[in-house]
């Protein structure tokens, strides 16, 4: 396993032009909406201020079930944990936090320290263990960061 000070190179997921239009030009633009892009599908999460969504693998023995079941996107074979990471909206910003996962979380090639929130901006390339996920932060939220 890599130590937290190591970085990895990620292959960047480039959606096809039709997918870009579907993802980047949503009919319902909202600061409460974040988009997770998997190679097979995309998932839209609506989170209000101070709300959180857990990314992981559903299992009958879990007391807490994730909001997004990564096993549907190959998470089991890619080594994601049952409670891998959380997405949170706080102070009009989007944050991701590794929940002490076995195989780590990377954002734009940088490994996250467990239980330390990391701010997402623009289009972030995330690796949950070996599962590649593109995360698109709402344009409205990104504009408020620049102000």
Buried (B, 14 or more C-beta within 10 A) or exposed (E): EEEBEEEEEBEEBEBEEEEEEEBEEBEEEEBBBBBBBBEEEBBEBEBEEEBEBBBBBBEEEEEEBBBBBBBBBBBBEBBBBBBBBBBBBBEEBBBBBBBEBEBBBBBBEBBBBBEEBBBBBEBBBBBBBEBBBBBBBBEEBBEEEEE
